[in-house]
Amino acid sequence: MFDYALLFTQRGDWKDNALSTVARGVMDGPWDDRERAAWYRTVAGDFTTDRADVWVTAAKPASRGEGVVVRLYASSVPDAPVILTSRDLALERAFLCDARERDFLPLHVQNRSVTVPMAGTIATVRLLDGA
């Protein structure tokens, strides 16, 4: 597993050079734990975002209440809401939660996708399946 890396670029900042995407790609590289890399690929297959700089870092059955809890991470605060999409769930409802899985904001759901406002770099979302 890597803790940090240094990468020199020709010009521009980390956003101009899509360094968050580069960092994400390293997780599939030989320097990282292979089991963790496989887990990230599995989660990425079940849930995806519309942004390369926002990653799904966890997906699990809710510990508190019902549904599935998905956690998102961004390398910086996104400048627009993030669209989280589920490959398998027929989403009926979704809520923005705190880290203890307490619902505090209902979210817009449409066609297996949820619009998630991210005021910070981490968001927790409860997804409720309509099936």
Secondary structure, 3 states (H helix, E strand, C coil): CCCCCCCCCCCCCCCCCCHHHHHHHHCCCCCCCHHHHHHHHHHHHHEEECCCCEEEEEEEECCCCCCEEEEEEECCCCCCCEEEEECCCCEEEEEEECCCCCEEEECCEECCEEEECCCCCEEEEEEEECC
